[in-house]
Each structure stands twice: as C-alpha cells, then as structure tokens.
C-alpha cells in the first residue's frame, strides 16, 4: 500500500504531499498522524519552509467519511481531536508552512489550508467549510483570525463556497497561482526571509494568535454532544442527495 503522505526534501524545503487521490486526499488517521509527526520534526531537521500539497485533482476534501457507518461517537471524537491538534501544530509552527490548494478543498482540508502562513490557491480551487452543518466547532477561530469575525460568520452561516478570487480578496488565500507557477511561489517564500532562523521563529511565535486550549475545548464540547455519528450520517446523506461533495 502506498504511503498516504509523501515526504521529500529540496534544500531547506520540506515537501509533504497528501497521497490519497482516490479519496480526494481526505484525512484518515494515518495521514493526520504522519503530517503531525513531519511538522513537529521540521525544526529539528533545520527545515526553512514546509510545503503541503496534494496528489491528483484535489488538495484535500476533508475528513475521510469512509467507515462512518461503523464508527462510534467516541471514535469520531478522537479523530477530530487529533485533527485539531494537527491544525494547531501547523498554525503555531516555528517553521513557516505553505499550503498549495487546487480543486475542491472542503472541511478539515480548508482548515488545513487556513492554518498555513502562505496560502496559495490555483485558479480552479474552491473552498467550503460545512462542519457546522453537523455542529462541529473546528477551525472557526483560525478562520476569523484570517478573514475577520463578520466575514467568518457569514461564510459559515451560509455554508458559502469560495472561489479562488474571493478567497484571496477576503484574506483566506494569500495568493493565486496556477500549478506550474508553484515552484516560483515556493522559491519566493523560502528565499524571502531576511532574518536568522532563530529570530524568524521567535517572530512567528509572537505574531500568531494563541487560543489552542479554547479551540480544543470548543471542539470537544461540540463533538461530544450525543449523536455526532448520526449528525454526520445525516449530513453525508443530504450531501449525496444534493449532489454535493
């Protein structure tokens, strides 16, 4: 079985590629744990930039719903806790993180993109964050940090789909670049730091909003409300009936 996360090094750049294209690079347990381990390892390995991309047509279509019929509420809660921990690691990383989004970017995939410092969207990328449809508080405050409270509320209340232009206009994406131009985006980000690595790491630490404990508490409270699995099944079935991903 192929690794769900491909890892390579190009100079000081650590390149992490989600490798489940047959599932739209949806986040299963193995992928989440591999991503978290790589993010935590990056400072030790003196990486200067972490790049997260996806194989196939889509960056990441969110939480992997396969096996949902057999999962318990407890199973799902644990998986969401680990995803929240991953998102915190990306958001608070002392090594800058770049996310390269294409195709559909949904739910936890959009949260992963949002948590990165450099957020590059291809012109065809679209973003949607439907977690509140089944009552899940995942990534909400980080989204508000990026786009402001009023815009975040509107996006989530309306389950709005963002195209690349709107994502950049509101600050959800930092730039738009077609996939052939991504190497230039990576080179610019990896070569644009004028500070020594320890100074840059300290600066990143001082300029990120730290609310990890509150975010985790909100997630656990929302996910531990009885009936999580049934709410997710209802969301999945409604999305199928509507022809949505």
GUVEX-243778 format. One line per 8 residues: number of its first residue (from 1); their letters; for each residue x, z, y of N, C-alpha, C, O. Coordinates in Angstrom, 3 decimals, decimal comma. Example, Ala and Ser with C-alpha at 12.3 -4.5 7.8 and 13.67 -1.06 7.14 Angstrom:
REM GUVEX-243778
1) AS) 13,190:7,800:-5,690:12,300:7,800:-4,500:13,200:7,800:-3,300:14,236:8,465:-3,319 ~ 12,850:7,080:-2,250:13,670:7,140:-1,060:12,900:7,870:0,030:13,409:8,039:1,138
//
This chain:
REM GUVEX-243778
1) XXXXXXXX) 0,849:0,000:-1,188:0,000:0,000:0,000:0,885:0,000:1,238:1,845:0,767:1,314 ~ 0,572:-0,848:2,201:1,368:-0,938:3,411:1,211:0,327:4,243:0,163:0,973:4,218 ~ 2,259:0,674:4,980:2,190:1,824:5,866:1,123:1,581:6,927:0,994:0,471:7,443 ~ 0,362:2,618:7,250:-0,681:2,479:8,271:-0,099:2,499:9,675:-0,789:2,162:10,637 ~ 1,172:2,893:9,802:1,857:2,874:11,094:3,248:2,283:10,895:4,069:2,833:10,161 ~ 3,503:1,151:11,558:4,830:0,545:11,519:5,676:1,154:12,643:5,200:1,343:13,763 ~ 6,940:1,457:12,320:7,812:2,097:13,295:9,137:1,354:13,347:9,760:1,087:12,319 ~ 9,554:1,028:14,562:10,849:0,385:14,744:11,468:0,847:16,052:10,806:1,470:16,882
9) XXXXXXXX) 12,742:0,534:16,223:13,468:0,940:17,411:14,140:-0,284:18,016:14,793:-1,050:17,308 ~ 13,981:-0,470:19,322:14,650:-1,541:20,060:15,385:-0,895:21,228:14,818:-0,713:22,305 ~ 16,653:-0,548:21,006:17,394:0,195:22,017:16,788:1,572:22,182:16,667:2,323:21,214 ~ 16,404:1,911:23,413:15,797:3,211:23,675:14,279:3,204:23,497:13,622:4,220:23,722 ~ 13,729:2,074:23,099:12,273:1,948:22,971:11,846:2,203:21,524:12,312:1,530:20,605 ~ 10,961:3,175:21,334:10,348:3,433:20,035:9,036:2,665:19,984:8,153:2,903:20,808 ~ 8,893:1,751:19,033:7,712:0,895:18,940:6,879:1,341:17,737:7,353:1,324:16,601 ~ 5,647:1,734:17,999:4,720:2,201:16,974:3,544:1,230:16,924:2,891:0,993:17,940
17) XXXXXXXX) 3,275:0,674:15,756:2,227:-0,332:15,627:1,207:0,113:14,588:1,535:0,288:13,414 ~ -0,036:0,295:15,033:-1,125:0,604:14,108:-1,298:-0,568:13,157:-1,415:-1,714:13,590 ~ -1,312:-0,279:11,863:-1,228:-1,364:10,873:-2,369:-1,278:9,870:-2,154:-1,219:8,659 ~ -3,584:-1,271:10,402:-4,772:-1,342:9,543:-5,702:-2,425:10,104:-6,857:-2,142:10,423 ~ -5,209:-3,653:10,224:-6,024:-4,688:10,885:-7,335:-4,963:10,181:-8,300:-5,382:10,821 ~ -7,395:-4,737:8,876:-8,641:-4,978:8,136:-9,723:-3,976:8,519:-10,906:-4,207:8,269 ~ -9,314:-2,853:9,131:-10,252:-1,837:9,609:-10,259:-1,768:11,129:-10,708:-0,774:11,700 ~ -9,768:-2,810:11,792:-9,694:-2,783:13,247:-8,748:-1,717:13,756:-8,887:-1,247:14,885
25) XXXXXXXX) -7,763:-1,323:12,911:-6,818:-0,253:13,236:-7,519:1,065:13,540:-7,040:1,854:14,355 ~ -8,659:1,306:12,880:-9,359:2,582:13,030:-8,460:3,715:12,548:-7,626:3,532:11,662 ~ -8,645:4,888:13,148:-7,755:6,019:12,905:-8,214:6,817:11,691:-9,222:7,521:11,743 ~ -7,467:6,700:10,606:-7,681:7,567:9,460:-6,688:8,718:9,539:-5,856:8,764:10,445 ~ -6,776:9,642:8,594:-5,940:10,839:8,643:-4,455:10,495:8,601:-3,672:11,049:9,372 ~ -4,060:9,590:7,712:-2,645:9,257:7,576:-2,082:8,661:8,863:-0,958:8,984:9,250 ~ -2,837:7,807:9,523:-2,357:7,178:10,748:-2,206:8,203:11,862:-1,216:8,189:12,595 ~ -3,185:9,089:11,990:-3,108:10,133:13,017:-1,877:11,006:12,811:-1,149:11,298:13,761
33) XXXXXXXX) -1,647:11,419:11,575:-0,502:12,303:11,312:0,820:11,578:11,535:1,766:12,170:12,054 ~ 0,899:10,303:11,150:2,129:9,538:11,365:2,400:9,335:12,852:3,543:9,446:13,294 ~ 1,367:9,041:13,617:1,527:8,891:15,067:2,002:10,198:15,696:2,925:10,198:16,510 ~ 1,379:11,302:15,325:1,748:12,580:15,908:3,195:12,928:15,584:3,925:13,404:16,454 ~ 3,614:12,702:14,361:4,997:13,000:13,974:5,975:12,154:14,772:7,018:12,651:15,196 ~ 5,652:10,878:14,984:6,545:9,993:15,742:6,633:10,415:17,200:7,723:10,416:17,773 ~ 5,506:10,775:17,814:5,503:11,212:19,206:6,341:12,479:19,359:7,092:12,609:20,325 ~ 6,222:13,397:18,430:6,970:14,647:18,503:8,454:14,425:18,249:9,292:15,172:18,753
41) XXXXXXXX) 8,777:13,410:17,475:10,174:13,121:17,134:10,901:12,375:18,255:12,129:12,425:18,328 ~ 10,176:11,696:19,115:10,794:10,817:20,111:11,812:11,504:21,017:12,887:10,940:21,225 ~ 11,537:12,689:21,568:12,559:13,313:22,417:13,827:13,675:21,651:14,934:13,559:22,176 ~ 13,654:14,113:20,408:14,806:14,480:19,592:15,679:13,262:19,315:16,903:13,368:19,247 ~ 15,038:12,102:19,156:15,770:10,870:18,876:16,165:10,122:20,147:16,566:8,959:20,088 ~ 16,052:10,790:21,295:16,501:10,250:22,581:15,831:8,922:22,933:16,457:8,034:23,510 ~ 14,564:8,800:22,581:13,818:7,608:22,992:13,556:7,671:24,491:13,325:8,746:25,044 ~ 13,594:6,512:25,143:13,309:6,463:26,570:11,906:5,983:26,869:11,411:6,166:27,981
49) XXXXXXXX) 11,250:5,362:25,880:9,883:4,870:26,039:9,269:4,746:24,654:9,920:4,293:23,713 ~ 7,996:5,157:24,536:7,226:4,982:23,315:6,172:3,918:23,582:5,428:4,012:24,558 ~ 6,103:2,914:22,729:5,120:1,844:22,870:4,187:1,872:21,667:4,638:1,852:20,522 ~ 2,881:1,919:21,933:1,884:1,930:20,863:1,053:0,651:20,958:0,432:0,379:21,986 ~ 1,046:-0,119:19,892:0,259:-1,349:19,829:-0,505:-1,418:18,524:-0,529:-0,454:17,759 ~ -1,130:-2,555:18,268:-1,924:-2,699:17,052:-1,760:-4,076:16,440:-1,687:-5,076:17,154 ~ -1,702:-4,130:15,114:-1,671:-5,397:14,395:-3,060:-6,041:14,414:-4,076:-5,351:14,500 ~ -3,084:-7,351:14,335:-4,357:-8,043:14,238:-5,030:-8,245:15,576:-4,368:-8,293:16,612
57) XXXXXXXX) -6,358:-8,366:15,553:-7,123:-8,755:16,739:-7,371:-7,604:17,698:-7,538:-7,822:18,898 ~ -7,398:-6,361:17,173:-7,847:-5,235:17,983:-6,770:-4,155:18,060:-6,006:-3,945:17,118 ~ -6,731:-3,484:19,193:-5,798:-2,356:19,351:-6,215:-1,203:18,442:-5,456:-0,788:17,566 ~ -7,426:-0,688:18,655:-7,903:0,415:17,829:-9,405:0,574:18,035:-9,863:0,758:19,163 ~ -10,167:0,504:16,956:-11,619:0,593:17,044:-12,128:2,003:16,804:-13,296:2,201:16,472 ~ -11,238:2,994:16,973:-11,675:4,381:16,994:-11,561:5,111:15,676:-10,735:4,776:14,827 ~ -12,405:6,115:15,522:-12,447:6,973:14,337:-12,858:6,135:13,124:-13,834:5,388:13,183 ~ -12,118:6,260:12,039:-12,432:5,497:10,833:-13,666:6,106:10,163:-13,629:7,227:9,655
65) XXXXXXXX) -14,750:5,344:10,177:-16,019:5,830:9,635:-16,152:5,610:8,130:-17,153:6,023:7,544 ~ -15,182:4,980:7,497:-15,277:4,800:6,046:-15,247:6,178:5,366:-14,459:7,047:5,739 ~ -16,089:6,356:4,397:-16,184:7,639:3,719:-17,068:8,641:4,429:-17,174:9,787:3,994 ~ -17,713:8,225:5,527:-18,556:9,143:6,288:-19,685:9,714:5,433:-20,050:10,879:5,595 ~ -20,240:8,914:4,530:-21,350:9,376:3,688:-20,950:10,546:2,796:-21,795:11,355:2,413 ~ -19,665:10,637:2,467:-19,201:11,694:1,558:-18,571:12,879:2,283:-18,276:13,896:1,655 ~ -18,360:12,765:3,594:-17,660:13,800:4,341:-18,596:14,966:4,675:-19,801:14,782:4,846 ~ -18,024:16,154:4,763:-18,781:17,315:5,231:-18,554:17,492:6,732:-17,642:16,891:7,301
73) XXXXXXXX) -19,374:18,306:7,362:-19,153:18,608:8,778:-17,760:19,205:8,983:-17,094:18,915:9,977 ~ -17,326:20,038:8,038:-16,000:20,652:8,153:-14,883:19,628:8,078:-13,909:19,709:8,826 ~ -15,023:18,659:7,174:-14,031:17,584:7,075:-13,912:16,838:8,404:-12,810:16,572:8,884 ~ -15,043:16,512:8,978:-15,057:15,746:10,221:-14,485:16,567:11,374:-13,735:16,043:12,198 ~ -14,836:17,843:11,434:-14,298:18,710:12,480:-12,779:18,744:12,430:-12,125:18,610:13,464 ~ -12,209:18,922:11,240:-10,762:18,966:11,116:-10,135:17,651:11,575:-9,120:17,656:12,271 ~ -10,733:16,532:11,191:-10,175:15,239:11,596:-10,206:15,075:13,113:-9,250:14,570:13,701 ~ -11,292:15,497:13,746:-11,366:15,377:15,201:-10,392:16,331:15,897:-9,836:15,994:16,942
81) XXXXXXXX) -10,187:17,505:15,328:-9,198:18,435:15,895:-7,803:17,807:15,863:-7,047:17,927:16,827 ~ -7,468:17,149:14,777:-6,143:16,526:14,678:-6,026:15,337:15,640:-4,954:15,101:16,198 ~ -7,110:14,594:15,837:-7,080:13,501:16,814:-6,894:14,058:18,218:-6,102:13,524:18,994 ~ -7,615:15,127:18,554:-7,436:15,740:19,879:-5,998:16,211:20,065:-5,428:16,049:21,144 ~ -5,413:16,788:19,030:-4,019:17,229:19,126:-3,096:16,041:19,362:-2,161:16,131:20,158 ~ -3,346:14,944:18,685:-2,561:13,729:18,910:-2,690:13,264:20,353:-1,687:12,951:20,995 ~ -3,906:13,217:20,865:-4,112:12,763:22,239:-3,397:13,669:23,232:-2,860:13,189:24,230 ~ -3,383:14,963:22,973:-2,654:15,882:23,837:-1,156:15,611:23,793:-0,481:15,657:24,822
89) XXXXXXXX) -0,643:15,330:22,613:0,786:15,034:22,489:1,152:13,776:23,290:2,185:13,741:23,959 ~ 0,310:12,759:23,218:0,566:11,529:23,975:0,487:11,808:25,465:1,365:11,390:26,219 ~ -0,548:12,507:25,899:-0,793:12,755:27,316:0,301:13,612:27,940:0,672:13,401:29,095 ~ 0,818:14,576:27,186:1,804:15,520:27,715:3,230:15,176:27,293:4,140:15,976:27,513 ~ 3,445:14,009:26,695:4,763:13,649:26,175:5,818:13,633:27,276:5,585:13,121:28,371 ~ 6,975:14,200:26,970:8,093:14,152:27,909:8,774:12,794:27,910:9,592:12,502:28,783 ~ 8,434:11,960:26,925:8,884:10,566:26,885:7,692:9,702:27,295:6,624:9,819:26,693 ~ 7,842:8,837:28,303:6,710:8,010:28,721:6,140:7,201:27,556:6,881:6,693:26,715
97) XXXXXXXX) 4,818:7,092:27,523:4,123:6,355:26,474:3,408:5,162:27,102:2,737:5,296:28,125 ~ 3,559:3,998:26,480:2,859:2,785:26,887:1,910:2,370:25,766:2,303:2,309:24,601 ~ 0,666:2,088:26,124:-0,299:1,556:25,161:-0,601:0,111:25,514:-0,809:-0,220:26,681 ~ -0,625:-0,750:24,502:-0,869:-2,187:24,677:-2,178:-2,526:23,985:-2,249:-2,554:22,756 ~ -3,215:-2,785:24,776:-4,559:-2,944:24,227:-4,995:-4,400:24,231:-4,754:-5,140:25,184 ~ -5,641:-4,788:23,142:-6,241:-6,122:23,020:-7,512:-5,987:22,212:-7,703:-4,999:21,505 ~ -8,386:-6,980:22,314:-9,611:-6,981:21,532:-10,489:-5,783:21,844:-10,554:-5,331:22,987 ~ -11,165:-5,269:20,821:-12,060:-4,130:21,002:-11,272:-2,824:20,942:-10,447:-2,619:20,052
105) XXXXXXXX) -11,539:-1,959:21,893:-10,900:-0,646:21,969:-12,035:0,362:22,139:-12,655:0,439:23,200 ~ -12,298:1,128:21,091:-13,537:1,905:21,022:-13,230:3,369:20,719:-12,291:3,673:19,982 ~ -14,022:4,270:21,288:-13,991:5,677:20,932:-12,609:6,296:21,017:-11,975:6,268:22,072 ~ -12,139:6,854:19,911:-10,830:7,502:19,891:-9,708:6,516:20,205:-8,642:6,920:20,668 ~ -9,941:5,217:19,955:-8,959:4,215:20,352:-8,845:4,116:21,859:-7,743:4,002:22,396 ~ -9,993:4,159:22,556:-9,980:4,160:24,015:-9,370:5,450:24,544:-8,683:5,438:25,565 ~ -9,618:6,568:23,854:-8,994:7,836:24,251:-7,479:7,776:24,106:-6,750:8,300:24,948 ~ -7,002:7,135:23,036:-5,566:6,981:22,833:-4,959:6,147:23,951:-3,907:6,493:24,487
113) XXXXXXXX) -5,613:5,062:24,300:-5,157:4,225:25,412:-5,136:5,027:26,711:-4,165:4,970:27,465 ~ -6,192:5,760:26,966:-6,325:6,535:28,199:-5,247:7,606:28,324:-4,820:7,926:29,433 ~ -4,804:8,161:27,204:-3,817:9,240:27,230:-2,424:8,762:27,598:-1,590:9,568:28,010 ~ -2,149:7,466:27,458:-0,815:6,934:27,727:-0,545:6,846:29,231:-1,471:6,726:30,033 ~ 0,732:6,907:29,599:1,108:6,805:31,010:1,006:5,365:31,511:0,489:5,112:32,599 ~ 1,507:4,424:30,704:1,430:2,997:31,029:0,336:2,398:30,148:0,412:2,485:28,922 ~ -0,688:1,788:30,767:-1,855:1,319:30,013:-2,061:-0,158:30,320:-2,644:-0,519:31,342 ~ -1,570:-1,008:29,415:-1,580:-2,454:29,628:-2,706:-3,074:28,802:-2,763:-2,901:27,584
121) XXXXXXXX) -3,589:-3,787:29,468:-4,711:-4,434:28,791:-4,518:-5,935:28,794:-4,160:-6,511:29,822 ~ -4,748:-6,575:27,665:-4,780:-8,030:27,640:-6,079:-8,483:28,308:-7,032:-7,707:28,376 ~ -6,137:-9,727:28,803:-7,359:-10,190:29,478:-8,608:-10,125:28,613:-9,715:-10,040:29,143 ~ -8,454:-10,165:27,275:-9,616:-10,147:26,389:-10,040:-8,750:25,977:-11,023:-8,600:25,251 ~ -9,331:-7,726:26,418:-9,607:-6,366:25,961:-10,938:-5,854:26,522:-11,306:-6,158:27,656 ~ -11,642:-5,079:25,711:-12,837:-4,379:26,174:-12,787:-2,941:25,662:-12,256:-2,660:24,587 ~ -13,352:-2,046:26,459:-13,235:-0,611:26,183:-14,626:0,026:26,190:-15,463:-0,272:27,043 ~ -14,849:0,916:25,211:-16,131:1,619:25,126:-15,893:2,993:24,529:-15,116:3,141:23,586
129) XXXXXXXX) -16,566:4,002:25,081:-16,372:5,393:24,655:-17,728:6,006:24,305:-18,330:6,687:25,135 ~ -18,212:5,772:23,088:-19,580:6,185:22,724:-19,691:7,573:22,104:-20,759:7,921:21,601 ~ -18,638:8,376:22,119:-18,653:9,650:21,410:-19,777:10,591:21,792:-20,269:11,347:20,954 ~ -20,190:10,552:23,060:-21,277:11,445:23,471:-22,614:11,051:22,861:-23,564:11,833:22,898 ~ -22,702:9,847:22,300:-23,945:9,467:21,625:-24,198:10,350:20,399:-25,345:10,519:19,985 ~ -23,125:10,917:19,813:-23,336:11,901:18,751:-22,808:13,269:19,167:-22,479:14,107:18,327 ~ -22,734:13,480:20,499:-22,491:14,819:21,040:-21,068:15,309:20,936:-20,844:16,514:20,820 ~ -20,084:14,401:20,976:-18,694:14,802:20,785:-17,923:14,782:22,099:-17,876:13,760:22,783
137) XXXXXXXX) -17,324:15,907:22,446:-16,530:16,032:23,675:-15,071:15,735:23,356:-14,275:16,653:23,161 ~ -14,724:14,468:23,305:-13,352:14,066:23,003:-12,833:13,190:24,146:-13,377:12,119:24,414 ~ -11,770:13,661:24,819:-11,117:12,837:25,832:-11,784:12,821:27,194:-11,336:12,095:28,081 ~ -12,842:13,597:27,388:-13,638:13,489:28,610:-12,841:13,864:29,848:-12,868:13,135:30,840 ~ -12,131:14,988:29,809:-11,385:15,411:30,995:-10,211:14,487:31,280:-9,877:14,261:32,443 ~ -9,575:13,947:30,237:-8,487:12,993:30,484:-9,022:11,731:31,154:-8,382:11,178:32,048 ~ -10,200:11,277:30,719:-10,818:10,126:31,367:-11,076:10,431:32,836:-10,789:9,600:33,698 ~ -11,617:11,616:33,134:-11,879:11,987:34,525:-10,587:12,069:35,330:-10,580:11,738:36,516
145) XXXXXXXX) -9,492:12,507:34,704:-8,194:12,519:35,395:-7,790:11,117:35,826:-7,209:10,931:36,895 ~ -8,099:10,129:34,986:-7,681:8,751:35,268:-8,581:8,072:36,301:-8,086:7,379:37,189 ~ -9,888:8,263:36,195:-10,820:7,443:36,986:-11,655:8,249:37,971:-12,385:7,667:38,774 ~ -11,564:9,586:37,927:-12,378:10,431:38,787:-13,649:10,886:38,083:-14,154:10,213:37,183 ~ -14,157:12,042:38,509:-15,315:12,628:37,840:-16,551:11,744:37,905:-17,231:11,551:36,897 ~ -16,849:11,205:39,089:-18,091:10,444:39,248:-18,091:9,191:38,376:-19,087:8,876:37,725 ~ -16,957:8,479:38,371:-16,876:7,257:37,561:-16,929:7,604:36,076:-17,599:6,919:35,304 ~ -16,227:8,662:35,670:-16,235:9,064:34,263:-17,650:9,403:33,803:-18,067:9,003:32,716
153) XXXXXXXX) -18,385:10,139:34,631:-19,767:10,474:34,273:-20,602:9,219:34,088:-21,356:9,104:33,122 ~ -20,470:8,284:35,010:-21,255:7,050:34,933:-20,928:6,278:33,656:-21,827:5,826:32,947 ~ -19,642:6,133:33,372:-19,229:5,380:32,187:-19,787:5,993:30,909:-20,260:5,281:30,023 ~ -19,729:7,318:30,822:-20,141:7,984:29,589:-21,656:8,100:29,481:-22,209:7,942:28,393 ~ -22,328:8,372:30,581:-23,785:8,467:30,549:-24,423:7,135:30,168:-25,425:7,101:29,453 ~ -23,840:6,044:30,648:-24,405:4,718:30,386:-23,778:4,044:29,171:-24,168:2,931:28,818 ~ -22,800:4,709:28,516:-22,081:4,082:27,403:-21,625:2,684:27,815:-21,843:1,700:27,108 ~ -20,985:2,631:28,982:-20,603:1,368:29,603:-19,446:0,701:28,846:-18,519:1,381:28,406
161) XXXXXXXX) -19,498:-0,604:28,697:-18,381:-1,384:28,166:-17,564:-1,897:29,348:-18,104:-2,518:30,264 ~ -16,269:-1,635:29,321:-15,370:-2,070:30,386:-14,622:-3,320:29,950:-14,046:-3,345:28,862 ~ -14,622:-4,352:30,777:-13,698:-5,453:30,533:-12,365:-5,104:31,193:-12,254:-4,085:31,874 ~ -11,363:-5,946:30,990:-10,022:-5,634:31,472:-9,979:-5,525:32,994:-9,305:-4,645:33,530 ~ -10,685:-6,401:33,690:-10,660:-6,380:35,154:-11,238:-5,083:35,697:-10,662:-4,473:36,598 ~ -12,373:-4,659:35,155:-12,981:-3,413:35,624:-12,119:-2,216:35,237:-11,985:-1,265:36,007 ~ -11,538:-2,267:34,046:-10,669:-1,164:33,613:-9,512:-0,977:34,577:-9,168:0,155:34,914 ~ -8,909:-2,065:35,026:-7,810:-1,937:35,992:-8,330:-1,497:37,359:-7,693:-0,686:38,031
169) XXXXXXXX) -9,466:-2,019:37,768:-9,997:-1,700:39,097:-10,271:-0,208:39,260:-10,090:0,336:40,349 ~ -10,704:0,460:38,193:-11,032:1,875:38,311:-9,872:2,787:37,907:-9,988:4,009:37,994 ~ -8,750:2,201:37,466:-7,589:3,001:37,099:-7,514:3,375:35,640:-6,609:4,105:35,237 ~ -8,450:2,887:34,835:-8,374:3,162:33,396:-7,193:2,425:32,780:-6,482:2,979:31,942 ~ -6,980:1,188:33,188:-5,784:0,426:32,820:-4,864:0,375:34,031:-5,334:0,313:35,167 ~ -3,565:0,401:33,798:-2,620:0,312:34,912:-2,231:-1,123:35,220:-1,751:-1,408:36,318 ~ -2,431:-2,049:34,256:-2,090:-3,449:34,495:-2,801:-4,315:33,460:-3,226:-3,838:32,407 ~ -2,918:-5,591:33,788:-3,423:-6,600:32,853:-2,290:-7,588:32,589:-1,657:-8,083:33,522
177) XXXXXXXX) -2,044:-7,866:31,328:-1,009:-8,837:30,968:-1,378:-9,473:29,640:-1,762:-8,756:28,716 ~ -1,277:-10,789:29,507:-1,522:-11,429:28,206:-0,452:-10,999:27,215:0,655:-10,620:27,595 ~ -0,802:-11,064:25,948:0,113:-10,565:24,915:1,507:-11,168:25,000:2,475:-10,436:24,794 ~ 1,676:-12,464:25,290:3,045:-12,981:25,410:3,853:-12,331:26,536:5,082:-12,389:26,528 ~ 3,172:-11,719:27,495:3,873:-11,067:28,596:4,197:-9,610:28,360:4,802:-8,965:29,216 ~ 3,804:-9,074:27,207:4,042:-7,655:26,951:5,519:-7,271:26,879:5,877:-6,191:27,349 ~ 6,398:-8,110:26,311:7,814:-7,736:26,349:8,334:-7,493:27,770:9,166:-6,612:27,988 ~ 7,845:-8,269:28,726:8,248:-8,046:30,118:7,722:-6,707:30,623:8,426:-5,989:31,332
185) XXXXXXXX) 6,487:-6,370:30,260:5,922:-5,077:30,656:6,746:-3,931:30,075:7,004:-2,937:30,754 ~ 7,155:-4,076:28,815:7,973:-3,047:28,171:9,322:-2,934:28,865:9,792:-1,830:29,138 ~ 9,945:-4,074:29,150:11,256:-4,056:29,804:11,166:-3,419:31,185:12,052:-2,661:31,581 ~ 10,107:-3,722:31,911:9,941:-3,144:33,252:9,782:-1,635:33,171:10,391:-0,907:33,955 ~ 8,976:-1,158:32,239:8,755:0,278:32,108:10,004:1,000:31,633:10,318:2,088:32,118 ~ 10,721:0,400:30,683:11,909:1,077:30,143:13,080:1,031:31,106:13,965:1,886:31,051 ~ 13,094:0,032:31,996:14,211:-0,080:32,929:13,908:0,411:34,323:14,774:0,370:35,198 ~ 12,675:0,883:34,549:12,275:1,241:35,902:12,461:2,695:36,269:12,050:3,113:37,352
193) XXXXXXXX) 13,070:3,477:35,393:13,244:4,904:35,658:14,574:5,139:36,373:15,641:4,865:35,824 ~ 14,499:5,650:37,604:15,712:5,881:38,397:16,318:7,254:38,145:17,380:7,564:38,685 ~ 15,666:8,083:37,336:16,108:9,460:37,137:16,827:9,625:35,804:16,635:8,840:34,875 ~ 17,649:10,652:35,730:18,236:11,048:34,459:17,115:11,489:33,526:16,055:11,911:33,987 ~ 17,341:11,393:32,223:16,273:11,631:31,263:15,697:13,037:31,385:14,480:13,207:31,306 ~ 16,546:14,053:31,576:16,022:15,418:31,667:15,207:15,609:32,940:14,202:16,320:32,936 ~ 15,641:14,973:34,036:14,880:15,060:35,282:13,544:14,339:35,153:12,520:14,827:35,632 ~ 13,557:13,181:34,507:12,309:12,431:34,314:11,335:13,221:33,448:10,135:13,243:33,724
201) XXXXXXXX) 11,850:13,875:32,393:10,992:14,669:31,516:10,373:15,837:32,282:9,195:16,150:32,105 ~ 11,181:16,485:33,143:10,656:17,587:33,938:9,592:17,104:34,916:8,574:17,767:35,114 ~ 9,833:15,951:35,524:8,868:15,382:36,460:7,542:15,082:35,761:6,474:15,403:36,281 ~ 7,617:14,465:34,580:6,395:14,170:33,836:5,622:15,452:33,521:4,394:15,482:33,595 ~ 6,351:16,497:33,172:5,705:17,762:32,849:4,999:18,398:34,030:3,978:19,065:33,865 ~ 5,540:18,192:35,220:4,968:18,804:36,425:3,827:17,989:37,030:3,099:18,486:37,889 ~ 3,669:16,751:36,591:2,668:15,882:37,213:1,557:15,482:36,248:0,865:14,491:36,480 ~ 1,383:16,224:35,191:0,278:15,977:34,266:-0,668:17,169:34,320:-0,219:18,316:34,315
209) XXXXXXXX) -1,959:16,914:34,371:-2,950:17,984:34,388:-3,018:18,617:33,004:-3,315:17,937:32,021 ~ -2,745:19,906:32,925:-2,685:20,579:31,631:-3,960:21,377:31,399:-4,177:22,421:32,015 ~ -4,790:20,875:30,510:-6,004:21,601:30,147:-6,250:21,469:28,643:-7,385:21,322:28,190 ~ -5,148:21,526:27,881:-5,240:21,300:26,435:-6,136:22,321:25,751:-6,950:21,961:24,900 ~ -5,993:23,604:26,116:-6,789:24,627:25,444:-8,274:24,452:25,728:-9,104:24,583:24,829 ~ -8,607:24,156:26,986:-10,012:23,949:27,343:-10,576:22,714:26,651:-11,719:22,723:26,192 ~ -9,772:21,646:26,576:-10,227:20,432:25,909:-10,464:20,672:24,425:-11,454:20,203:23,864 ~ -9,551:21,403:23,789:-9,720:21,686:22,367:-10,952:22,558:22,141:-11,711:22,338:21,197
217) XXXXXXXX) -11,144:23,546:23,009:-12,304:24,415:22,866:-13,607:23,623:23,012:-14,559:23,844:22,265 ~ -13,642:22,701:23,977:-14,845:21,888:24,176:-15,103:20,989:22,979:-16,247:20,815:22,557 ~ -14,029:20,416:22,431:-14,181:19,565:21,248:-14,728:20,364:20,077:-15,696:19,954:19,436 ~ -14,103:21,514:19,795:-14,517:22,322:18,651:-15,965:22,778:18,808:-16,736:22,750:17,848 ~ -16,330:23,194:20,009:-17,709:23,623:20,236:-18,692:22,488:19,970:-19,732:22,696:19,344 ~ -18,358:21,276:20,451:-19,277:20,152:20,267:-19,317:19,694:18,810:-20,383:19,363:18,290 ~ -18,161:19,674:18,154:-18,107:19,175:16,774:-18,621:20,188:15,766:-19,043:19,810:14,674 ~ -18,592:21,472:16,115:-19,038:22,497:15,164:-20,537:22,755:15,243:-21,071:23,529:14,448
225) XXXXXXXX) -21,221:22,122:16,183:-22,682:22,230:16,212:-23,221:21,629:14,913:-22,869:20,496:14,583 ~ -24,052:22,340:14,176:-24,506:21,848:12,863:-25,097:20,441:12,941:-25,807:20,085:13,882 ~ -24,772:19,652:11,905:-25,338:18,322:11,810:-24,453:17,213:12,327:-24,938:16,113:12,592 ~ -23,143:17,478:12,479:-22,239:16,448:13,001:-22,299:15,188:12,138:-22,432:14,082:12,661 ~ -22,203:15,355:10,824:-22,219:14,189:9,944:-23,510:13,399:10,125:-23,474:12,172:10,210 ~ -24,644:14,083:10,184:-25,916:13,380:10,338:-26,011:12,657:11,675:-26,568:11,562:11,754 ~ -25,464:13,273:12,733:-25,468:12,609:14,043:-24,600:11,353:14,010:-24,950:10,329:14,597 ~ -23,460:11,441:13,315:-22,572:10,288:13,221:-23,178:9,187:12,354:-23,033:8,003:12,658
233) XXXXXXXX) -23,855:9,577:11,282:-24,532:8,578:10,449:-25,628:7,868:11,241:-25,796:6,654:11,127 ~ -26,368:8,626:12,037:-27,427:8,026:12,844:-26,839:7,065:13,872:-27,383:5,988:14,112 ~ -25,721:7,468:14,478:-25,044:6,580:15,437:-24,565:5,313:14,733:-24,768:4,207:15,235 ~ -23,931:5,470:13,574:-23,412:4,313:12,843:-24,533:3,350:12,471:-24,404:2,139:12,644 ~ -25,629:3,895:11,960:-26,722:3,030:11,519:-27,399:2,334:12,705:-27,779:1,168:12,605 ~ -27,547:3,047:13,822:-28,132:2,435:15,018:-27,242:1,342:15,556:-27,730:0,306:16,006 ~ -25,924:1,563:15,514:-24,990:0,555:15,991:-25,043:-0,683:15,106:-24,975:-1,808:15,603 ~ -25,163:-0,483:13,812:-25,275:-1,625:12,892:-26,551:-2,418:13,176:-26,532:-3,648:13,199
241) XXXXX) -27,648:-1,711:13,389:-28,910:-2,386:13,653:-28,867:-3,174:14,960:-29,502:-4,220:15,089 ~ -28,103:-2,651:15,933:-27,994:-3,318:17,226:-26,917:-4,393:17,238:-26,757:-5,115:18,223 ~ -26,180:-4,492:16,136:-25,102:-5,464:16,063:-23,873:-5,077:16,846:-23,057:-5,938:17,173 ~ -23,716:-3,779:17,160:-22,554:-3,301:17,904:-21,499:-2,814:16,928:-21,824:-2,419:15,808 ~ -20,195:-2,840:17,354:-19,137:-2,312:16,505:-19,180:-0,800:16,450:-18,355:-0,183:15,776
//
